[in-house]
Each structure stands twice: as C-alpha cells, then as structure tokens.
Amino acid sequence: MIALAAALEPGPTGDLAVAAEDYWHQRLIPIPLGGPDGRTPLVLGFTQYLLRPGLKTIRKWFSRRAVTGIGLVTGKLPDLAVIDGDDPRISLIELEQRCGQTPVRVMTPRGGDGGHLYYHYNGERCGNFGAEGLKIDIKGEGGYVVAPPSVRLTGENAGKAYSFAPGLSRGDVARRGLITPGSVPERPKTASSGDRVVQLRAVGVSFRNNTLFRSAMRCARSCGSEGALLSTGIEINSHFNPPLDRAEVEKTIHSAWGYEAADKNWFNNRSSRAVGTGFERNVLDRHPDAATLYPLLKHANGARNARGEPFVASPRAMAKARVIPEWGASYERYTHALAVLVETGFLLIVHRGGRYVGDTRKFTFPTTAPRFVVSRDVDLMRVVDALKGGLSIRKAADVLSMSKSRVSRLKRRAVLMGELKSVEVVGDDHAVPVPAHRTGVPPYVSKEDSHPPRRPPRRRFLERSLFQKQEQGCRHPS
C-alpha cells in the first residue's frame, strides 16, 4: 500500500527525475550525479544496499538542485552489468560479438564506435580489459554507470548527451541479454576488508587511505620488511580510481609498518589476542567470552577513553557487524560478556540509557585498577567459609556481624573469582541452583546458576479467596 501510494503521488519534474522513475519501475537503482564533471555520485553507500530504495527516496534524491546527471548502480541487486567500450581498435559490434548479444546499446558523448552494452548480471565484478591492452571497462558488483539522458559537462565533449541507440528507449532496458561466460577477464586485484572483499576500483575517493592502510596492515606480517610492504601498497594503489599520490602512499605504508614493528598489528590476530596484565588474565581467564570481547573494546575505544569521552557498546550492533565472527549473529553472548566486564570492574557504566529510542548505554574504562581485589581479604574468606557451611546470606550476616548487602557483594565477588560456586547444599549430597535474586549474580556468570521455575500460588490461599467471593455473592443486604 505504501509503494502504491508513493507511485500515485506527483514527483519532481524534469527529464532526469522522469528518467529516474522509469528506471526505478524497471527494477533498477538510479542515483543522482553531480559535481564539476557531472559524474560524481551524490549519495554514499549505494554499493552496499541490501534492498532497493523506495520511490519516495528516488524522488527526494532527484529533487535536489545539485543533480546534473543520472547513474545506474550495477551488480546483483539491480541485475545489471555494463560493458563500457572506449577503445578505437575494437568497435561496439565486435565487442558485442565477443561478450554476448544484447539489444540495449547506449551511445556516449565520445561518439565513434564506442558506447555501453547493457546485460543482466551474471556474477561479474568491476574490472577492465587492461591485461589485453584495451580501454574497455566492466561495470559489475560495486560499480555504477552514467545513463541517458545525462549530459557531459566538461572536456572536449561538453554539452553532448548520453542516448540510446536509434530505435531504442528506456523501456527496452529490460530486454538486455547475458554476458557469455568466460568472455570477460577475471576480476581485478582486490583487498580484504573485514569479512568481505572490497573491489579497489569501486572504493570511494574519501575511503582510499583507510582501505590502503587496512590492506597494508593485513599484508605487513607476510611482507617482512617496509620496502616489500611499500611495493605491495603501490600495487594496491594502482587499482584505485583515481590512485593516491606517491607521497601519500609512502606515508600510509610507513604508518602501517610502524604498528607491525611495535608488535601492535591487531589484524589477522583476533583469535589469539590476549588480555594484557597478569591481573586481567587472572580474573578474565574464568570468563572466556569476556576475555575475548575486552581487548576488542580496548582497541576500538582506547583513544576515545583517553580523551575522557564515553563510548557505546551495543550488543545488537556488534552482533550485526559480526565483531567476533565465531559468535554468530546472536547478541546474547555480547550481552553476557558486557555484564561480566561491568560486574568485575573492567567497564564502568556512565549512562544507563533506555529512556527513549536511541538513548544508548555508555561505558568507560576505569582510570585505576578494577575494584576487584586479587588478594584474599579476611572478610571475603569468612563469608566463603560461612556460605560453604550451609548458612544463608541472612544467617551469615548475623553470625559475621555484617550487613546482608555486604555479604551479598562478597558472595558475588567470590563466585566471579571462582572461590565459591553459585549452588547451595541441601541435605548431605544434593545440590540445587541458587536463584539469581538471592545470589545477586546474573545466571550467565556461572553455568551452575539458573532460574528455578516460578512456584504456583498456594492452594490454601486460592480456596480461601474463592470462599470469600462466594460468601460475598450470597450475602443479602440487611
């Protein structure tokens, strides 16, 4: 209903806006272009879309004054791949004979025998025929192409427009063919970024430095020297469009090698990264999930914490981003690990949040050592001995002349330190889990701790209540 209502609403006028709606109705993804050359995308992240933008979004994009052209996203989602022929040595007809027949051809402002051939997507990625010495580009996953009726704004072909071949229109785009398997070269050089592969030619201008740095950090260990790493960085940079300056590449590579030389290269070392101090290992070794998450939080938020700024650690966001791939997409383990870090004093909650949508919980690292005490103080051991002797928290507080809250805190600390299991003895050889509301320890801190089922109301109380209601119903007014 929403899509139908959006389709019935009047949209912005103009050739580009009308063309954008036509392309959208053909299951394509039009994006606005602008900038000095009229070919720069005015929206970000279009290569990572999981769903097509709605018609209202398209109309909003093309209602801007800065829009001077229209582009089409290529790849799996819009089911579009384009061969961009710009080599005078091979005509568009010969290129079509090689790559596969398609009736959809677009004439570019360059004129001549060059142009664009539109195909259905069949697994192609952005690349080129550079290995064969041809100026032919492949627009596949992670790319876009300028589409009619855009007009070239700069250069010797300024003022000329992109147009479909004679006898074709925008409605014929759906008739595009398939690229012949094996007719295009293999995909170009790639760099690993996280758990996905980034096509270097599709990296935005603002993200080249970051991509080069992360790629260099991953290659540093195998390169062995700064010179070898620089050679690798130059090769990676050659695939950017446009590439970075040589001085910028050398600066980025030198920075990456500095981390490797100082043994602070955290890439490719996630599973084996250890907690730093002996105290931290002593406490967190009993909680593997917390020990895995803690160094990641330190690395990601250490600089922010040094500036005195709190940070956000959302379990759902971390699970969605697969911060720890071994944990999957479930956020429960992140929630439990954060709770243990807070309970043991490795994290402090400075803002609990939850008052409204978007009010997230904020944390900070303690400026001093965590409040956990490694040494076994006297009160702690007295509480452990009393609880192991079968006393409840109330009776232990009376015997030890302590408040019940202090006994609860000491018991919680003893459980986390492994001095005491969260079970209590009943009789000689039978142990039952202690309810979480009695121990004060979350049920995920210890495997033995679990919530018992809620007890039903007492039958005597129910019978008495029903009897009273019957009496009230039978009572006659005097």
C-alpha positions as CSV (number, residue, x, y, z in Angstrom):
1,M,0.0,0.0,0.0
2,I,2.9,2.4,0.8
3,A,4.6,1.7,-2.5
4,L,1.3,2.2,-4.4
5,A,0.6,5.5,-2.5
6,A,4.1,6.7,-3.4
7,A,3.6,5.8,-7.0
8,L,0.4,7.8,-7.2
9,E,1.9,10.9,-5.7
10,P,3.2,13.5,-8.1
11,G,7.0,13.6,-8.3
12,P,9.6,16.2,-9.2
13,T,9.5,17.4,-12.8
14,G,12.4,17.4,-15.2
15,D,14.0,14.9,-17.7
16,L,16.3,13.4,-15.0
17,A,13.5,12.9,-12.5
18,V,11.2,11.3,-15.1
19,A,14.0,9.1,-16.3
20,A,14.9,8.1,-12.7
21,E,11.3,7.0,-12.1
22,D,11.2,5.0,-15.4
23,Y,14.4,3.2,-14.4
24,W,13.1,2.5,-10.9
25,H,9.9,0.9,-12.3
26,Q,12.2,-1.4,-14.3
27,R,13.7,-2.7,-11.1
28,L,16.9,-0.7,-11.5
29,I,18.6,1.6,-8.9
30,P,19.0,5.2,-10.3
31,I,21.3,7.5,-8.3
32,P,21.8,11.3,-8.7
33,L,25.1,12.5,-10.1
34,G,26.7,15.9,-9.8
35,G,30.0,17.6,-9.1
36,P,32.2,19.6,-11.5
37,D,32.2,16.8,-14.1
38,G,28.6,15.8,-13.6
39,R,29.6,12.2,-13.0
40,T,30.1,12.1,-9.2
41,P,27.5,10.2,-7.1
42,L,25.7,12.5,-4.7
43,V,24.7,9.6,-2.4
44,L,27.0,7.3,-0.4
45,G,26.9,3.6,0.3
46,F,24.9,2.6,-2.8
47,T,27.3,-0.3,-3.4
48,Q,26.2,-1.9,-0.1
49,Y,22.4,-1.7,-0.5
50,L,20.6,-4.8,0.5
51,L,17.2,-3.5,-0.7
52,R,16.3,-1.1,-3.5
53,P,15.4,2.4,-2.3
54,G,11.8,3.3,-2.4
55,L,10.2,5.6,-4.9
56,K,9.9,8.4,-2.4
57,T,13.6,8.2,-1.8
58,I,14.3,8.4,-5.5
59,R,12.1,11.4,-5.9
60,K,13.8,13.1,-3.0
61,W,17.2,12.5,-4.5
62,F,16.3,13.9,-7.8
63,S,14.6,17.0,-6.4
64,R,17.9,18.5,-5.4
65,R,19.3,21.4,-7.4
66,A,22.8,20.0,-7.5
67,V,21.7,17.0,-9.6
68,T,23.2,17.3,-13.1
69,G,23.2,13.6,-14.2
70,I,21.8,10.2,-13.6
71,G,23.6,6.9,-12.9
72,L,22.6,3.3,-12.6
73,V,24.0,1.0,-9.9
74,T,25.4,-2.2,-11.3
75,G,25.6,-5.6,-9.6
76,K,23.4,-8.3,-8.2
77,L,20.6,-6.2,-6.6
78,P,19.6,-4.3,-9.8
79,D,20.5,-7.3,-12.0
80,L,22.7,-5.1,-14.3
81,A,26.1,-5.4,-15.8
82,V,27.6,-3.0,-18.4
83,I,30.5,-3.2,-20.8
84,D,32.0,0.2,-21.4
85,G,33.8,0.2,-24.8
86,D,36.1,3.1,-25.3
87,D,38.9,1.7,-27.5
88,P,39.1,2.7,-31.1
89,R,40.7,-0.6,-32.0
90,I,37.5,-2.6,-31.3
91,S,34.0,-1.4,-32.3
92,L,30.9,-1.9,-30.2
93,I,29.7,-4.5,-32.7
94,E,32.8,-6.6,-32.4
95,L,32.7,-6.2,-28.6
96,E,29.1,-7.4,-28.6
97,Q,30.1,-10.4,-30.7
98,R,32.7,-11.3,-28.1
99,C,30.7,-10.7,-24.9
100,G,27.3,-11.7,-26.0
101,Q,24.3,-10.4,-27.9
102,T,22.2,-7.7,-26.3
103,P,19.8,-5.3,-27.9
104,V,20.4,-2.5,-25.4
105,R,23.1,-0.1,-26.5
106,V,23.9,3.4,-25.2
107,M,25.8,6.0,-27.3
108,T,28.2,8.1,-25.2
109,P,29.3,11.7,-25.7
110,R,32.6,10.4,-27.1
111,G,30.9,9.2,-30.2
112,G,32.5,7.0,-32.7
113,D,32.2,3.2,-32.4
114,G,32.3,3.3,-28.6
115,G,29.4,3.0,-26.1
116,H,27.8,0.9,-23.4
117,L,26.4,-2.6,-23.7
118,Y,23.7,-3.5,-21.1
119,Y,23.5,-7.1,-19.8
120,H,21.8,-9.0,-17.0
121,Y,24.1,-9.6,-14.0
122,N,25.8,-13.0,-14.0
123,G,28.4,-12.7,-11.3
124,E,30.6,-10.0,-12.9
125,R,32.6,-7.6,-10.8
126,C,34.1,-4.3,-11.7
127,G,37.2,-4.7,-13.9
128,N,38.7,-4.0,-17.3
129,F,40.5,-5.5,-20.3
130,G,43.8,-3.8,-19.3
131,A,45.6,-7.1,-19.4
132,E,44.8,-7.2,-23.1
133,G,45.8,-3.6,-23.7
134,L,42.3,-2.5,-24.4
135,K,40.5,0.5,-22.9
136,I,37.3,-1.4,-22.0
137,D,35.7,-1.4,-18.5
138,I,33.4,-3.9,-16.9
139,K,30.8,-2.4,-14.6
140,G,29.5,-5.1,-12.2
141,E,29.2,-5.6,-8.5
142,G,30.2,-2.5,-6.7
143,G,30.0,0.0,-9.6
144,Y,27.8,2.3,-11.5
145,V,27.4,3.7,-15.0
146,V,26.3,7.1,-16.3
147,A,22.9,6.7,-18.1
148,P,20.8,8.7,-20.5
149,P,19.7,11.5,-20.6
150,S,22.8,12.7,-18.7
151,V,25.0,15.4,-20.4
152,R,28.8,15.7,-20.3
153,L,29.7,19.0,-18.6
154,T,33.5,19.1,-19.1
155,G,36.1,18.2,-21.6
156,E,36.1,18.3,-25.4
157,N,32.7,16.6,-25.5
158,A,31.0,19.1,-23.2
159,G,27.3,19.6,-24.0
160,K,26.8,16.2,-25.6
161,A,24.4,13.8,-24.0
162,Y,24.2,10.0,-23.4
163,S,21.4,8.4,-25.5
164,F,20.1,5.1,-26.5
165,A,20.9,3.7,-29.9
166,P,18.4,4.5,-32.7
167,G,15.1,2.7,-32.3
168,L,15.6,2.1,-28.5
169,S,14.3,3.8,-25.4
170,R,14.4,3.5,-21.7
171,G,11.6,0.9,-21.8
172,D,13.9,-1.5,-23.7
173,V,16.4,-1.9,-20.9
174,A,14.5,-4.9,-19.6
175,R,15.4,-6.8,-22.9
176,R,19.1,-6.8,-22.1
177,G,21.0,-10.1,-22.7
178,L,23.5,-12.2,-20.8
179,I,27.3,-11.9,-20.9
180,T,28.8,-15.0,-22.5
181,P,30.7,-16.9,-19.7
182,G,34.4,-16.6,-20.0
183,S,34.3,-13.7,-22.5
184,V,35.5,-11.1,-19.9
185,P,38.7,-11.2,-17.9
186,E,38.8,-12.3,-14.3
187,R,38.1,-9.8,-11.6
188,P,40.9,-7.3,-10.8
189,K,43.1,-7.1,-7.8
190,T,41.1,-7.0,-4.5
191,A,41.9,-6.2,-0.9
192,S,40.3,-7.9,2.1
193,S,38.4,-5.6,4.4
194,G,36.9,-7.3,7.4
195,D,34.9,-10.4,6.3
196,R,34.1,-9.0,2.8
197,V,36.0,-8.4,-0.4
198,V,36.3,-4.7,-1.5
199,Q,36.8,-4.0,-5.2
200,L,39.5,-1.4,-5.3
201,R,38.2,0.4,-8.3
202,A,34.9,0.8,-6.5
203,V,36.4,2.4,-3.4
204,G,35.3,6.0,-3.0
205,V,37.7,8.8,-3.1
206,S,37.3,9.5,0.7
207,F,38.0,5.9,1.6
208,R,41.2,5.2,-0.3
209,N,43.5,6.0,2.6
210,N,41.6,3.8,5.0
211,T,41.4,0.9,2.6
212,L,45.1,1.1,1.8
213,F,46.0,1.3,5.5
214,R,43.9,-1.7,6.4
215,S,45.1,-3.7,3.4
216,A,48.7,-2.9,4.4
217,M,48.1,-3.9,8.0
218,R,46.9,-7.3,6.8
219,C,49.9,-7.8,4.4
220,A,52.6,-6.5,6.8
221,R,53.2,-9.8,8.5
222,S,53.8,-11.7,5.3
223,C,55.9,-8.9,3.6
224,G,58.6,-9.0,6.3
225,S,60.1,-5.5,5.5
226,E,58.9,-2.0,4.9
227,G,60.2,-2.0,1.4
228,A,58.3,-5.1,0.4
229,L,55.2,-3.7,2.1
230,L,55.6,-0.4,0.1
231,S,55.8,-2.4,-3.2
232,T,52.5,-4.1,-2.2
233,G,51.0,-0.8,-1.3
234,I,51.9,0.7,-4.7
235,E,50.3,-2.2,-6.4
236,I,47.1,-1.9,-4.4
237,N,47.1,1.9,-5.0
238,S,47.4,1.4,-8.8
239,H,43.9,-0.1,-8.8
240,F,42.2,2.9,-7.1
241,N,40.2,5.2,-9.4
242,P,41.9,7.7,-9.2
243,P,45.1,6.5,-7.4
244,L,46.6,8.3,-4.4
245,D,49.8,10.4,-4.7
246,R,53.1,8.5,-4.2
247,A,53.9,10.6,-1.1
248,E,50.5,9.7,0.5
249,V,51.1,6.0,-0.2
250,E,54.6,6.1,1.4
251,K,53.1,7.9,4.5
252,T,50.3,5.3,4.9
253,I,52.7,2.4,4.4
254,H,55.2,3.8,6.9
255,S,52.4,4.2,9.5
256,A,51.2,0.6,9.0
257,W,54.7,-0.8,9.3
258,G,55.2,1.2,12.5
259,Y,52.4,-0.8,14.1
260,E,53.9,-4.1,12.8
261,A,57.4,-3.2,14.1
262,A,55.9,-2.3,17.5
263,D,54.0,-5.6,17.7
264,K,50.7,-3.7,17.7
265,N,49.3,-5.1,14.5
266,W,45.9,-6.3,15.6
267,F,44.9,-7.6,12.1
268,N,44.8,-11.3,11.5
269,N,45.3,-11.9,15.2
270,R,41.8,-11.6,16.6
271,S,41.5,-15.2,17.9
272,S,44.9,-15.2,19.6
273,R,44.8,-11.7,21.1
274,A,45.4,-12.0,24.8
275,V,44.5,-9.7,27.7
276,G,47.5,-7.6,28.8
277,T,48.2,-7.6,32.5
278,G,48.5,-10.6,34.8
279,F,45.7,-9.3,36.9
280,E,43.4,-9.1,33.9
281,R,44.3,-12.7,32.9
282,N,43.8,-13.9,36.4
283,V,40.3,-12.6,36.5
284,L,39.1,-13.0,32.9
285,D,40.5,-16.5,32.3
286,R,37.5,-17.7,34.2
287,H,35.2,-15.9,31.7
288,P,36.3,-16.7,28.1
289,D,33.7,-14.6,26.4
290,A,34.6,-11.5,28.5
291,A,38.3,-12.1,27.8
292,T,37.6,-12.2,24.1
293,L,35.5,-9.0,24.0
294,Y,37.6,-6.9,26.4
295,P,40.7,-6.4,24.1
296,L,38.4,-5.5,21.2
297,L,36.7,-2.8,23.2
298,K,40.1,-1.6,24.4
299,H,41.4,-1.3,20.9
300,A,38.3,0.3,19.4
301,N,37.7,2.8,22.2
302,G,41.1,3.3,23.9
303,A,41.8,6.7,22.2
304,R,38.2,7.9,22.9
305,N,38.6,6.9,26.5
306,A,41.9,8.7,26.8
307,R,40.2,11.9,25.7
308,G,37.6,11.4,28.5
309,E,34.8,10.5,26.2
310,P,32.4,7.6,26.9
311,F,31.7,5.0,24.3
312,V,28.8,2.9,23.2
313,A,28.9,-0.9,23.1
314,S,25.6,-2.1,21.7
315,P,25.3,-6.0,21.8
316,R,22.8,-5.9,18.9
317,A,25.1,-3.7,16.8
318,M,28.2,-5.8,17.5
319,A,26.3,-9.0,16.6
320,K,25.0,-7.5,13.4
321,A,28.6,-6.3,12.4
322,R,30.0,-9.8,13.4
323,V,32.7,-8.2,15.6
324,I,33.5,-11.7,16.7
325,P,32.6,-14.0,13.8
326,E,32.7,-17.1,15.9
327,W,29.8,-15.9,18.0
328,G,27.4,-15.6,15.0
329,A,24.6,-13.1,14.7
330,S,23.2,-13.7,18.2
331,Y,23.6,-10.8,20.6
332,E,23.1,-12.7,23.8
333,R,26.8,-13.6,24.2
334,Y,27.8,-9.9,23.8
335,T,25.2,-9.0,26.4
336,H,26.6,-11.6,28.8
337,A,30.2,-10.6,28.2
338,L,29.5,-6.9,28.8
339,A,27.6,-7.8,32.0
340,V,30.6,-9.7,33.3
341,L,33.0,-6.9,32.4
342,V,30.8,-4.5,34.3
343,E,30.5,-6.8,37.3
344,T,34.2,-7.4,37.5
345,G,35.0,-3.7,37.2
346,F,36.7,-3.7,33.8
347,L,33.9,-1.4,32.5
348,L,32.0,1.4,34.2
349,I,28.5,2.4,33.2
350,V,28.4,6.2,33.0
351,H,24.9,6.5,31.3
352,R,22.4,3.7,31.6
353,G,20.2,4.9,28.7
354,G,16.9,3.3,27.8
355,R,14.8,6.4,28.4
356,Y,13.8,6.8,24.8
357,V,14.6,5.4,21.4
358,G,18.2,6.0,20.6
359,D,19.2,6.6,24.2
360,T,22.1,4.0,24.3
361,R,24.1,2.8,27.3
362,K,27.5,4.4,27.6
363,F,30.6,2.9,29.1
364,T,34.1,4.0,30.1
365,F,37.2,2.2,31.3
366,P,38.3,2.8,34.9
367,T,41.2,5.2,35.5
368,T,42.5,2.9,38.2
369,A,42.7,-0.8,38.6
370,P,39.3,-2.6,38.7
371,R,37.6,-2.8,42.0
372,F,38.2,-6.5,42.1
373,V,40.8,-7.4,44.8
374,V,43.3,-10.2,43.9
375,S,44.3,-10.8,47.5
376,R,42.0,-12.9,49.6
377,D,40.9,-10.5,52.3
378,V,39.7,-11.7,55.6
379,D,36.0,-10.7,55.2
380,L,35.8,-12.5,51.8
381,M,37.2,-15.7,53.2
382,R,34.9,-15.5,56.3
383,V,31.9,-15.2,54.0
384,V,33.1,-18.1,51.8
385,D,33.5,-20.3,54.9
386,A,30.1,-19.4,56.3
387,L,28.3,-20.0,53.0
388,K,30.1,-23.3,52.4
389,G,29.0,-24.3,55.9
390,G,25.4,-24.1,54.7
391,L,24.4,-20.7,56.1
392,S,22.1,-18.4,54.2
393,I,23.0,-14.8,53.5
394,R,20.8,-13.6,56.4
395,K,22.2,-16.0,58.9
396,A,25.8,-15.4,57.7
397,A,25.2,-11.7,58.1
398,D,24.0,-12.2,61.7
399,V,26.9,-14.6,62.6
400,L,29.6,-12.4,61.0
401,S,28.1,-9.1,62.2
402,M,27.9,-7.7,58.6
403,S,25.0,-6.3,56.7
404,K,23.2,-8.5,54.2
405,S,24.2,-6.2,51.3
406,R,27.9,-6.6,52.2
407,V,27.6,-10.4,52.4
408,S,25.8,-10.4,49.0
409,R,28.6,-8.3,47.4
410,L,31.3,-10.6,48.9
411,K,29.5,-13.7,47.7
412,R,29.2,-12.2,44.2
413,R,32.9,-11.5,44.2
414,A,33.7,-15.0,45.4
415,V,31.6,-16.5,42.7
416,L,33.3,-14.5,40.0
417,M,36.8,-15.3,41.4
418,G,36.0,-19.0,41.5
419,E,36.2,-19.3,45.2
420,L,32.6,-20.2,45.5
421,K,30.1,-21.9,43.2
422,S,26.6,-20.5,43.0
423,V,25.0,-23.6,44.5
424,E,23.8,-24.3,48.0
425,V,23.8,-27.6,49.7
426,V,20.5,-29.3,50.8
427,G,21.0,-32.3,53.0
428,D,24.1,-34.4,52.5
429,D,24.7,-34.9,48.8
430,H,22.1,-32.9,46.9
431,A,22.8,-29.5,45.4
432,V,20.3,-27.2,43.8
433,P,20.9,-23.9,41.9
434,V,20.6,-20.7,43.9
435,P,18.0,-18.3,42.4
436,A,19.6,-15.3,40.8
437,H,17.6,-12.9,43.0
438,R,19.2,-14.4,46.1
439,T,22.9,-14.6,44.9
440,G,22.8,-11.2,43.2
441,V,24.9,-12.9,40.3
442,P,23.4,-13.0,36.8
443,P,22.6,-16.5,35.7
444,Y,25.1,-16.4,32.9
445,V,28.1,-15.8,35.2
446,S,28.2,-19.4,36.3
447,K,27.0,-22.5,34.4
448,E,25.5,-24.0,37.5
449,D,23.4,-20.9,38.2
450,S,19.9,-21.0,36.7
451,H,16.5,-19.5,37.4
452,P,14.1,-22.0,39.0
453,P,10.6,-22.2,37.7
454,R,8.1,-19.8,39.3
455,R,6.2,-21.5,42.0
456,P,2.4,-21.5,41.6
457,P,0.2,-19.7,44.2
458,R,-0.6,-21.7,47.4
459,R,-3.7,-23.8,47.0
460,R,-5.0,-22.8,50.5
461,F,-4.9,-19.1,49.6
462,L,-6.8,-19.8,46.4
463,E,-9.5,-21.8,48.2
464,R,-9.9,-19.1,50.9
465,S,-10.2,-16.4,48.2
466,L,-12.9,-18.3,46.3
467,F,-14.8,-19.0,49.6
468,Q,-14.8,-15.3,50.4
469,K,-16.1,-14.4,47.0
470,Q,-18.9,-17.0,47.4
471,E,-19.8,-15.5,50.8
472,Q,-19.9,-12.0,49.3
473,G,-22.1,-13.2,46.5
474,C,-24.6,-14.9,48.8
475,R,-24.8,-12.1,51.4
476,H,-28.2,-10.3,51.4
477,P,-28.5,-6.7,52.2
478,S,-30.0,-6.1,55.7
